[in-house]
Amino acid sequence: MKTDLRDSVTGLRKSYGTALAVAAALAINAGLPATTALAQSDSADEGLGIEEIIVTATRRETSLQDTPLTIQVLGEQELLNIGATDLDDIVGLVPGLYITGEDYTIRGLRSSLSDRSGGSINTTSRYLDETPIDHNFRIYDVARFEVLKGPQGTLYGTGAMGGTIRLVTNKPNPEGFSADLDLDFSSTSSGGSNHEVNAMVNVPLGETLALRAVGYQHDYDGFTDDIRLAINDFDFEEVTGGRVALRWDASENLAITGTFMREDIDAGDDSLTQLQLGDLEAARFFDAFNNETWDVANLLFDWDLGTSNVVVTLTTTENDVDQVFDATAFVNGAFGLPEPPNGGYTNAFQLNDRVFDSDVGEIRWVSGLDGPWNWVVGAFYQKNSASGDGSIIVTEPDPNNPIIGFRVGDLDGFANRDTLVRQGELAEREREQALFGELTYDINEQFSITAGLRYLDVEQSNQGFVISSLFGFPSPLGDPLPSILVEESDTYTKLRLAYKPNEDLLWYFIRSEGFRRGGFNAAAALGLAIGVPNVPQQFSSDEVVNWEVGLHSTWQDGRMVFNSALYFMDWTDIRVGALHPSGLNFTTNGPAADVTGFEAELSYLVTENFNISATLALTDTELTSEAVDGVLAELGVPFPDNLTLAPAGEELPGIPETTFSLALNYNMPDLFAGYDGYARLDTQYTSESFNTYEQGQFSFGRVEMDSYNIANLRLGLVRDTWDVSLYVKNLTDERADLFIDQGGFDPQRVERNRPRTVGVNIRKSFN
């Protein structure tokens, strides 16, 4: 039984000064004398200090320590030090950031782990520079990651309930030529070899024009074996991509930057081991794959008006998806057939072929910081469209099996394969527009107050088709289904108070609101077509209100930084996936939950060549209300199986109560023959959690995901423009349960981390 975090943080609510005790505890864990952790630096080390970090989270450049937000930044050098290739590599170093399946969760806003995608849109928004985009791009030649925690509904809008993750790339520089080449070769235990090739070139094309180009190719062998199909390392991944940016300083006050980015992904089946089998083993009926392409084009105008700036950003995105999933167990389970070789279909797969397009525009007017009044005001517009279809196809159908009945036939061009289901979008559209702003007034040099507002208007429409022989749907049902149109508008606010008693301390209080926009249920149209009229056409936005107290502090003449936050969030109208008795899936709004937490981050420059960083996150989640599923209640399903989620008092799934990390960095100048050396050791701990609820309709397949600790080591040599390092990721070859699904008709599966990987990295700069 987990302890209740609310009890452990009661003292913090009464006196935030207890946070300094946490700093001392972190210092002890880091091997520092607690009695000197907050002391002044001695004369021998005067002049040392942690480098100032500049962020743009508030839509203007500010120092991190002067920014009254709970934000953690990983800069370019730190990303190189840890060998980060994508967002997954930094999760353990950011307190309050969790990976749950393919989604990223900040501060525990997670209601379901019913499938790998979580069964719902993320509660965390992600940005690539100025563009909201839900994709994990590769990390190379990037300036920094900014992780903004807590609702960011004012400036970042939809999906930013728990927070926002911003990937900020390096921009073209007209001041001089530069280039980098990065080669990486590694081998994974229980798997094969991997390699990465990364390159960047920055070319001035005159005094006012510069081009920056980046290219990369990453090949990773898999590490999971299919014992039924006799395929080893089937979870491979090949990623090829790059970007080209052209910056033109059209005048002293106007800069125009155009950027194009592409990423192609060719991957085998994802690394989901079957829970009942051996370590890193699966037993599939079909060799699945996932091919995906992302194209992103952006045009950015930045006008400097002297006392303010106007920024206009226009982005278009296209995502092409071609996926095949093994659906044999699902189809046999849906028909009540046994698994092969005891009967049933020996092979069935789901084919998804979809195209997603998005156009985004935003204009912002941002004041300078010269007067007592400062503002950010703007307008946002986004239009999304989706098209394509998905099919469930079987091979070797049994013509004598009466349960199949009508078959769609060879609609997709696969000889000797029968299509059982084909469905898709004829027209799916989303249009979101918003007005937003924040106004800050500096009462004096120490106190400031900020008020923020976002007005949102959303319109969504859908028209699709279904051709199916499953679940008793009449056939062929190939005509367009009735169209669905839903509209929603709302207003979200923020209030922030900041107090800076001196240059080294910043306290802040925030009350903020976040939301995840509602939407339509395509199943409602299908329900009308097959005589099931009570499937709801739409569901509302779920919302969260956050109360937060934070501290940014600098100690020992700039050699130690300690930042922390204590928060409480009230999450209402939680989005819930529901199953109609007819077999139709739809989304509805369910119960409410509370999330209470504490986060801390410590960085200490012990000497000129030795620094330590540590993070801590404590998170407690609890359902505070119950919502009865009207359909299930009408059918007489008893409590608690008639609830949309689970009884009040249960924890949200997949969220560990405790995470912490510790990193040691040591530089060794003039190690030998003109080479400088460096070493980095980091460890990341995650406590246990459950994959689903203890009671209720989603309680089947409940499994505890054990705690785990991942350690990484890197040793390197630097000389002039060369950097060569040896590294070990997952030093102890830990098996971490990152995600365990609930099973359903399929075997219960678990996603595990990559086993121990040993490699060498070679970097060369050209200036």
PALO-562068 format. One record per residue (C-alpha): residue in three letters; x, y, z. Coordinates in steps of 0.25 Angstrom, whole numbers, padded with zeros to 4 digits, always signed. Each point is the difference from the previous one (the first is absolute). Layout:
ALAXYZ/...
//
This chain:
MET+0000+0000+0000/LYS+0006+0013-0004/THR+0001+0011+0010/ASP-0009+0013-0002/LEU+0008+0011-0005/ARG-0010+0010+0006/ASP+0005-0004+0014/SER+0015+0002-0004/VAL-0002+0014-0006/THR-0009+0005+0011/GLY+0012+0007+0006/LEU+0004+0006-0013/ARG-0013+0006-0002/LYS+0001+0007+0014/SER+0015+0004-0002/TYR+0007+0000-0013/GLY+0013+0002+0007/THR+0000-0015+0001/ALA+0005+0000-0015/LEU+0013+0004+0005/ALA+0001-0013+0008/VAL-0003-0007-0012/ALA+0012+0007-0007/ALA+0009-0005+0012/ALA-0006-0014-0002/LEU+0004+0000-0015/ALA+0013+0006+0003/ILE+0003-0012+0010/ASN-0005-0010-0011/ALA+0010+0007-0009/GLY+0012-0002+0009/LEU+0000+0014+0005/PRO+0002+0005+0014/ALA-0014+0004+0004/THR+0006+0011+0010/THR+0006+0007-0012/ALA-0010-0002-0011/LEU-0005+0014+0002/ALA+0012+0007+0005/GLN+0008+0011-0008/SER+0011-0005-0010/ASP+0014+0001+0006/SER+0010+0010-0006/ALA+0007-0011-0008/ASP-0012-0002-0008/GLU-0005+0014-0002/GLY-0005+0004-0013/LEU-0005-0014-0003/GLY-0015-0001-0003/ILE-0011-0008-0008/GLU-0002+0006-0014/GLU-0012+0008-0002/ILE-0011-0007-0007/ILE-0009+0008-0010/VAL-0014-0005-0003/THR-0011+0005-0009/ALA-0012-0007+0007/THR-0007+0013+0003/ARG+0001+0003-0015/ARG+0012+0010+0003/GLU+0015-0003+0004/THR+0001+0000+0015/SER+0010-0006+0010/LEU-0005-0013+0005/GLN+0002+0004+0015/ASP-0008+0013-0003/THR-0011-0008-0006/PRO-0012-0002+0010/LEU-0004-0014-0006/THR+0003-0014+0003/ILE+0009-0003-0011/GLN+0012-0009-0003/VAL+0010+0002-0011/LEU+0010-0010-0006/GLY+0010+0008-0009/GLU+0007-0005-0012/GLN+0013-0004+0007/GLU-0008-0008+0011/LEU-0007-0007-0011/LEU+0013-0004-0006/ASN+0006-0004+0013/ILE-0012-0010+0002/GLY+0000-0005-0014/ALA-0014+0004-0002/THR-0006-0004-0014/ASP-0015+0003+0003/LEU-0010+0004+0011/ASP+0001-0014+0007/ASP+0014+0002+0004/ILE-0003+0012+0009/VAL-0013-0005+0007/GLY+0008-0005+0012/LEU+0007+0013+0002/VAL-0012+0009+0001/PRO-0008-0001+0013/GLY-0015-0002-0003/LEU+0002-0004-0014/TYR-0005-0015-0003/ILE+0000-0009-0012/THR-0013-0008-0001/GLY-0001-0008-0012/GLU+0003+0009-0012/ASP-0005+0012+0008/TYR+0007+0010+0009/THR-0007+0004+0013/ILE+0004+0012+0009/ARG-0005+0000+0014/GLY-0008-0013+0000/LEU-0012+0004-0009/ARG-0002-0014-0005/SER-0013-0007+0001/SER+0001-0013-0008/LEU+0011-0010-0006/SER-0010-0008-0007/ASP+0008+0000-0013/ARG+0014+0004-0004/SER-0005+0014-0005/GLY-0007+0002+0013/GLY-0014+0000-0006/SER+0000+0015+0000/ILE+0007+0013-0005/ASN+0012+0004+0008/THR-0001+0009+0012/THR+0013+0006-0003/SER+0002+0009-0012/ARG+0013-0001-0008/TYR+0006+0011-0009/LEU+0011+0000-0010/ASP+0005+0014+0000/GLU-0013+0008-0002/THR-0009-0011-0005/PRO-0009-0010+0008/ILE+0004-0014-0005/ASP-0002-0013+0006/HIS+0012-0007-0004/ASN+0013-0004+0006/PHE+0010+0006-0009/ARG+0015-0005+0001/ILE+0009+0009+0008/TYR+0012+0006-0008/ASP+0005+0015-0001/VAL-0011+0005+0010/ALA+0002+0011+0010/ARG-0008-0006+0011/PHE-0012-0007+0006/GLU-0009+0009+0008/VAL-0010-0008+0009/LEU-0011+0009+0005/LYS-0008-0007+0012/GLY-0014+0003+0003/PRO-0011+0005-0008/GLN+0004+0009-0012/GLY-0013+0003-0005/THR+0002+0015-0002/LEU+0012+0000-0009/TYR+0000-0014-0005/GLY-0015-0004-0001/THR-0006-0014-0003/GLY+0007-0012+0006/ALA+0009+0008+0010/MET-0008-0005+0012/GLY+0012-0006+0007/GLY+0010+0008-0007/THR+0008+0003-0013/ILE+0013-0006-0006/ARG+0007+0009-0009/LEU+0011-0004-0009/VAL+0008+0012-0005/THR+0009-0002-0012/ASN+0013+0008-0003/LYS-0002+0011-0010/PRO+0008+0005-0012/ASN+0011+0009+0003/PRO+0006+0010-0010/GLU+0012+0003+0008/GLY+0009-0012-0004/PHE+0001-0013-0006/SER-0001-0013+0009/ALA-0002-0014-0002/ASP-0001-0013+0009/LEU+0000-0015-0003/ASP-0004-0010+0011/LEU+0002-0015-0002/ASP-0006-0010+0010/PHE+0002-0015+0000/SER-0006-0009+0011/SER-0004-0015+0003/THR-0012-0004+0009/SER+0000-0012+0009/SER-0010-0010-0005/GLY-0001+0008-0013/GLY+0009+0004-0011/SER+0008+0012-0005/ASN-0004+0015-0001/HIS+0005+0012-0007/GLU-0003+0015-0001/VAL+0006+0010-0010/ASN-0003+0014+0002/ALA+0005+0013-0007/MET-0002+0015+0000/VAL+0005+0011-0008/ASN-0002+0015+0002/VAL+0003+0009-0012/PRO+0000+0015-0001/LEU-0005+0005-0013/GLY+0003+0014+0002/GLU-0001+0010+0011/THR-0015-0002+0001/LEU-0003-0014-0004/ALA+0004-0014+0006/LEU-0003-0014-0003/ARG+0000-0011+0010/ALA-0002-0015-0004/VAL-0001-0012+0009/GLY-0001-0015-0004/TYR+0000-0013+0008/GLN-0002-0015-0002/HIS-0002-0009+0012/ASP-0001-0015-0001/TYR-0003-0008+0012/ASP-0001-0015+0000/GLY-0011-0006+0009/PHE+0001-0008+0012/THR-0013-0008+0001/ASP-0001-0014-0006/ASP-0013-0006-0006/ILE+0001-0015+0004/ARG-0012-0004-0008/LEU+0004+0006-0013/ALA+0015-0002+0003/ILE+0004+0014-0003/ASN+0011+0006+0009/ASP+0001+0015+0003/PHE-0013+0004-0007/ASP-0002+0013+0007/PHE+0010+0007-0008/GLU-0001+0015-0004/GLU+0006+0008-0011/VAL-0001+0015+0000/THR+0005+0010-0011/GLY-0003+0015+0001/GLY+0005+0014+0000/ARG-0003+0014-0001/VAL+0004+0012-0009/ALA-0002+0014+0006/LEU+0003+0013-0008/ARG+0000+0014+0008/TRP+0000+0013-0007/ASP+0002+0013+0008/ALA-0009+0008-0009/SER+0003+0013+0007/GLU+0005+0004+0014/ASN-0013-0003+0006/LEU-0006-0011-0008/ALA+0006-0015+0000/ILE-0007-0010-0009/THR+0003-0015+0002/GLY-0005-0012-0008/THR+0002-0014+0005/PHE-0004-0013-0006/MET+0002-0013+0008/ARG-0003-0015-0004/GLU+0001-0013+0007/ASP-0002-0014-0005/ILE-0002-0012+0009/ASP+0001-0014-0004/ALA-0002-0009+0012/GLY-0004-0014+0003/ASP-0010-0004+0010/ASP+0001+0008+0013/SER+0008-0006+0012/LEU-0012-0006+0007/THR+0004-0013+0007/GLN-0011-0010+0003/LEU-0002+0000+0015/GLN-0001-0014+0002/LEU+0012-0004-0008/GLY+0015+0001+0003/ASP+0008+0012+0000/LEU-0001+0008-0013/GLU-0008-0010-0007/ALA-0013+0001-0008/ALA-0008-0010-0007/ARG-0007+0007-0012/PHE-0008-0006-0012/PHE+0004+0011-0009/ASP+0013+0009-0002/ALA-0006+0014+0001/PHE+0007+0013-0004/ASN-0002+0015+0002/ASN+0005+0010-0011/GLU-0003+0015+0002/THR+0005+0013-0006/TRP-0001+0014+0006/ASP+0002+0012-0009/VAL+0000+0014+0008/ALA+0001+0013-0007/ASN+0001+0013+0008/LEU+0001+0015-0004/LEU+0004+0010+0012/PHE-0001+0015-0001/ASP+0006+0007+0012/TRP-0001+0016+0000/ASP+0007+0008+0011/LEU-0008+0012+0002/GLY+0010+0006+0011/THR-0008-0001+0012/SER-0008-0013-0004/ASN+0001-0011-0010/VAL-0011-0006-0010/VAL+0002-0015-0004/VAL-0008-0007-0011/THR+0002-0015-0002/LEU-0007-0008-0011/THR+0002-0015+0000/THR-0005-0012-0008/THR+0002-0014+0004/GLU-0003-0013-0007/ASN+0001-0014+0006/ASP-0002-0013-0008/VAL-0002-0013+0007/ASP+0001-0014-0005/GLN-0001-0010+0011/VAL-0003-0015+0001/PHE-0004-0006+0014/ASP-0002-0015+0003/ALA-0015-0001+0003/THR-0001-0016+0000/ALA-0003-0001+0015/PHE-0010+0012-0001/VAL-0008-0006-0011/ASN+0000-0014+0006/GLY-0004+0006+0013/ALA-0011+0008-0006/PHE-0006-0012-0007/GLY+0002-0009+0012/LEU+0010-0009-0007/PRO+0012-0007+0006/GLU+0014+0004-0003/PRO+0008-0008-0011/PRO+0003-0011-0001/ASN-0012-0004+0008/GLY-0009+0007-0010/GLY-0004+0014-0004/TYR+0007+0009-0010/THR+0015-0003-0002/ASN+0003+0014-0005/ALA-0007+0014+0001/PHE+0005+0014+0000/GLN-0004+0014+0000/LEU+0004+0010-0011/ASN+0000+0015+0003/ASP+0003+0009-0011/ARG-0003+0015+0004/VAL+0005+0014-0003/PHE-0001+0011+0010/ASP+0001+0015-0004/SER+0001+0012+0009/ASP+0002+0015-0003/VAL+0003+0009+0012/GLY+0001+0015+0001/GLU+0003+0009+0011/ILE+0003+0015+0002/ARG+0006+0005+0013/TRP+0003+0015+0005/VAL+0010-0001+0011/SER+0004+0012+0008/GLY+0014+0003+0005/LEU+0004+0000+0015/ASP+0003+0015+0002/GLY-0013+0004+0007/PRO-0009-0004+0011/TRP-0010-0005-0010/ASN+0003-0012-0009/TRP-0008-0009-0009/VAL-0002-0011-0010/VAL-0012+0000-0008/GLY-0003-0008-0013/ALA-0009-0009-0008/PHE+0001-0014-0004/TYR-0006-0008-0011/GLN+0001-0015-0003/LYS-0007-0009-0011/ASN+0002-0015+0000/SER-0005-0010-0010/ALA+0001-0015-0001/SER-0003-0010-0010/GLY+0002-0015-0003/ASP-0005-0013+0005/GLY+0003-0012+0009/SER-0003-0015-0004/ILE+0000-0013+0008/ILE+0004-0011-0010/VAL+0001-0015+0002/THR+0007-0010-0008/GLU-0004-0015-0001/PRO-0015+0003+0003/ASP-0008-0012+0003/PRO-0012+0001-0010/ASN-0007-0011+0008/ASN-0001+0009+0013/PRO-0013+0006+0001/ILE+0004+0010+0010/ILE+0007+0008-0010/GLY-0012+0002-0010/PHE+0002+0012-0009/ARG+0014+0003-0004/VAL+0004+0013-0007/GLY+0010-0007-0009/ASP+0012+0004-0007/LEU-0002+0015+0001/ASP+0014+0003+0003/GLY+0007-0007-0011/PHE+0005-0012+0008/ALA-0002-0013-0007/ASN-0006-0011+0008/ARG-0002+0009+0012/ASP-0014+0004+0005/THR-0003+0013+0006/LEU-0009-0001+0012/VAL+0000+0015+0004/ARG+0003+0012-0008/GLN-0002+0014+0005/GLY+0005+0014-0001/GLU-0002+0015-0001/LEU-0006+0006-0012/ALA+0001+0014+0006/GLU+0005+0003+0014/ARG+0003+0014+0004/GLU+0004+0008+0012/ARG+0001+0015+0001/GLU+0005+0007+0012/GLN+0001+0015+0002/ALA+0004+0008+0012/LEU+0003+0013+0006/PHE+0010+0001+0011/GLY+0008+0009+0009/GLU+0008+0003+0013/LEU+0001+0013+0007/THR+0011+0002+0010/TYR+0001+0012+0010/ASP+0013+0002+0008/ILE-0005+0006+0013/ASN+0014+0004+0004/GLU+0014-0007-0002/GLN-0004-0012+0008/PHE-0015-0002-0003/SER-0007-0003-0013/ILE-0014-0006-0003/THR-0004-0006-0013/ALA-0014-0003-0006/GLY-0002-0009-0012/LEU-0012-0004-0008/ARG-0003-0009-0012/TYR-0013+0000-0008/LEU-0002-0013-0008/ASP-0009-0004-0011/VAL+0000-0014-0006/GLU-0008-0006-0012/GLN+0001-0014-0003/SER-0006-0009-0011/ASN+0000-0014-0005/GLN-0006-0009-0011/GLY+0005-0014-0002/PHE-0004-0014-0005/VAL+0001-0014+0005/ILE-0001-0013-0007/SER+0000-0011+0010/SER-0004-0014+0003/LEU+0004+0000+0014/PHE-0009+0002+0012/GLY-0013-0002-0008/PHE+0000+0013-0007/PRO-0008-0001-0013/SER+0007-0001-0013/PRO+0006+0006-0008/LEU-0002+0014+0007/GLY+0009+0006-0010/ASP-0008+0013-0002/PRO+0005+0013+0008/LEU-0005+0000+0014/PRO-0008+0012+0005/SER+0010+0012+0003/ILE+0003+0005+0014/LEU+0002+0015+0003/VAL+0004+0004+0014/GLU+0003+0014+0005/GLU+0006+0005+0013/SER+0006+0013+0006/ASP+0005+0004+0014/THR+0009+0009+0007/TYR+0012-0004+0009/THR+0008+0009+0010/LYS+0013+0002+0007/LEU+0004+0008+0012/ARG+0015+0001+0005/LEU+0006+0007+0011/ALA+0016+0002+0000/TYR+0008+0004+0012/LYS+0015+0003-0002/PRO+0006+0004+0013/ASN+0014+0000-0005/GLU+0008-0004-0012/ASP+0002-0014+0005/LEU-0015-0004+0003/LEU-0013+0000-0007/TRP-0013-0005+0006/TYR-0013-0001-0008/PHE-0014-0004+0001/ILE-0008-0005-0012/ARG-0015-0003-0002/SER-0001-0005-0014/GLU-0011-0008-0008/GLY+0003-0010-0011/PHE-0009-0008-0010/ARG+0000-0011-0010/ARG-0010+0003-0011/GLY-0012-0009-0001/GLY-0004-0006-0013/PHE-0010-0009-0008/ASN-0003-0015+0001/ALA+0001-0006-0014/ALA-0007-0012+0005/ALA-0013+0008+0002/ALA-0002+0000-0015/LEU+0002-0014-0001/GLY-0009-0003+0012/LEU-0011+0008-0008/ALA+0002-0009-0012/ILE-0001-0013+0007/GLY-0011+0004+0009/VAL+0007+0004+0013/PRO-0004+0014+0002/ASN+0005+0003+0014/VAL+0015+0001-0003/PRO+0003+0015+0004/GLN+0005+0008-0012/GLN+0010+0009+0008/PHE+0007+0001+0013/SER+0005+0013+0007/SER+0014+0005+0004/ASP+0006-0005+0013/GLU+0006+0011+0008/VAL+0010+0001+0011/VAL+0002+0012+0010/ASN+0014+0001+0006/TRP+0004+0007+0013/GLU+0015+0001+0001/VAL+0011+0006+0009/GLY+0014+0000-0006/LEU+0014+0004+0004/HIS+0013+0004-0009/SER+0012+0002+0008/THR+0015+0001-0002/TRP+0010-0002+0011/GLN+0015+0000+0003/ASP+0003+0012-0009/GLY-0007-0007-0012/ARG+0006-0013+0002/MET-0013-0007+0004/VAL-0014+0001-0006/PHE-0012-0006+0008/ASN-0014+0001-0007/SER-0012-0007+0005/ALA-0015+0001+0000/LEU-0012-0006+0008/TYR-0013-0001-0008/PHE-0014-0005+0001/MET-0009-0003-0012/ASP-0015-0002-0001/TRP-0003-0008-0013/THR-0015+0000-0004/ASP-0008-0007-0011/ILE+0011-0010-0003/ARG+0000-0005-0014/VAL-0004-0015+0000/GLY+0000-0011-0011/ALA-0013-0008+0001/LEU-0005-0013-0006/HIS-0015+0000-0004/PRO-0007-0014+0001/SER-0001+0000-0015/GLY+0015+0000-0001/LEU+0001+0014-0004/ASN+0012+0008+0007/PHE-0003+0015+0003/THR+0006+0010+0009/THR-0008+0007+0012/ASN+0003+0009+0012/GLY+0002-0007+0013/PRO+0004+0003+0014/ALA+0010+0010+0007/ALA+0013-0002+0006/ASP+0010+0007+0009/VAL+0015+0000-0002/THR+0010+0005+0011/GLY+0015+0001-0002/PHE+0013+0006+0003/GLU+0012+0002-0010/ALA+0014+0004+0003/GLU+0013+0002-0008/LEU+0014+0002+0005/SER+0012+0004-0008/TYR+0013+0002+0008/LEU+0014+0004-0006/VAL+0009-0006+0010/THR+0013+0004-0007/GLU+0003+0006-0013/ASN+0001-0014-0006/PHE-0011-0008+0009/ASN-0015+0003+0000/ILE-0011-0008+0005/SER-0015+0001-0003/ALA-0012-0007+0006/THR-0015+0000-0002/LEU-0012-0006+0009/ALA-0015-0001-0003/LEU-0010-0005+0009/THR-0014-0002-0006/ASP-0013-0004+0006/THR-0013-0002-0008/GLU-0014-0004+0004/LEU-0014-0001-0006/THR-0008+0009+0008/SER-0014-0003-0006/GLU-0007-0011-0008/ALA-0007+0000-0013/VAL-0010-0010-0004/ASP-0001-0005-0014/GLY-0014+0003-0004/VAL-0001-0012-0010/LEU+0006-0010+0010/ALA-0009+0005+0011/GLU-0012-0002-0009/LEU+0004-0014-0002/GLY+0000-0003+0015/VAL+0016-0002+0001/PRO+0003+0001+0015/PHE+0009+0010+0006/PRO+0012+0002-0002/ASP+0000-0006-0014/ASN-0010+0010-0004/LEU+0009+0011+0002/THR+0007+0008-0011/LEU+0014-0003+0007/ALA+0001-0004+0014/PRO-0005+0003+0014/ALA+0004+0013+0007/GLY+0013-0002+0008/GLU+0007-0008-0010/GLU+0013+0005-0006/LEU+0002+0004-0015/PRO+0008-0011-0007/GLY+0014+0000-0005/ILE+0005+0012+0008/PRO+0011-0004+0010/GLU+0000+0007+0014/THR+0015+0003+0000/THR+0010+0003-0010/PHE+0014+0005+0002/SER+0013+0002-0008/LEU+0015+0003+0003/ALA+0011+0004-0010/LEU+0014+0002+0003/ASN+0009+0007-0011/TYR+0015+0001+0002/ASN+0010+0007-0010/MET+0015-0004+0000/PRO+0008+0011-0007/ASP+0013-0004-0006/LEU-0003-0014+0002/PHE+0012-0004-0009/ALA+0006+0004-0013/GLY-0008+0013-0001/TYR-0013-0008+0002/ASP-0011+0004+0010/GLY-0008-0011+0006/TYR-0014+0000+0005/ALA-0009-0010+0007/ARG-0015+0000+0003/LEU-0008-0010+0009/ASP-0015+0001+0001/THR-0010-0008+0007/GLN-0016+0001-0001/TYR-0009-0007+0009/THR-0015-0002-0002/SER-0009-0007+0011/GLU-0011-0010-0003/SER-0014+0003-0006/PHE-0012-0008-0005/ASN-0004-0001-0014/THR-0015+0002+0003/TYR-0010+0001+0011/GLU-0003-0010+0011/GLN-0015+0000-0002/GLY-0010+0004-0011/GLN-0002-0004-0015/PHE+0015+0003-0003/SER+0006-0009+0011/PHE+0003-0012-0008/GLY+0014-0003-0002/ARG+0005+0008+0012/VAL+0015-0002+0001/GLU+0010+0008+0009/MET+0011+0006-0008/ASP+0013-0001+0009/SER+0009+0011+0004/TYR+0013+0001-0008/ASN+0013+0007+0000/ILE+0007+0004-0013/ALA+0015+0004+0000/ASN+0008+0005-0011/LEU+0015+0003-0002/ARG+0008+0008-0010/LEU+0016+0002+0000/GLY+0006+0010-0011/LEU+0012+0007-0005/VAL+0000+0014-0006/ARG+0010+0007-0008/ASP-0002+0012-0009/THR-0011-0003-0009/TRP-0001-0015+0003/ASP-0008-0007+0011/VAL+0000-0015+0001/SER-0008-0008+0011/LEU-0003-0014+0005/TYR-0013-0002+0006/VAL-0009-0011+0007/LYS-0015+0003+0000/ASN-0008-0008+0010/LEU+0013-0004+0007/THR-0006-0011+0009/ASP-0009-0006-0011/GLU-0012+0003+0007/ARG-0014-0004-0005/ALA-0010+0011+0002/ASP-0015-0002-0002/LEU-0003+0013-0007/PHE-0014-0004-0004/ILE-0009-0013+0002/ASP-0013+0000-0007/GLN-0013-0007+0005/GLY-0001-0011-0011/GLY-0014+0000-0004/PHE-0001-0010-0012/ASP+0015+0001-0002/PRO+0011-0006+0009/GLN+0004+0009+0011/ARG+0013+0008-0005/VAL+0011+0008+0007/GLU+0009+0010-0006/ARG+0014+0000+0006/ASN+0012+0009-0001/ARG+0012-0003-0009/PRO+0009-0009+0006/ARG+0015+0003+0003/THR+0006+0008-0012/VAL+0015+0002-0001/GLY+0005+0010-0010/VAL+0010+0010-0005/ASN-0003+0014-0005/ILE+0009+0009-0009/ARG-0003+0015-0002/LYS+0008+0009-0009/SER-0003+0015-0001/PHE+0005+0009-0012/ASN+0000+0015+0002/
//
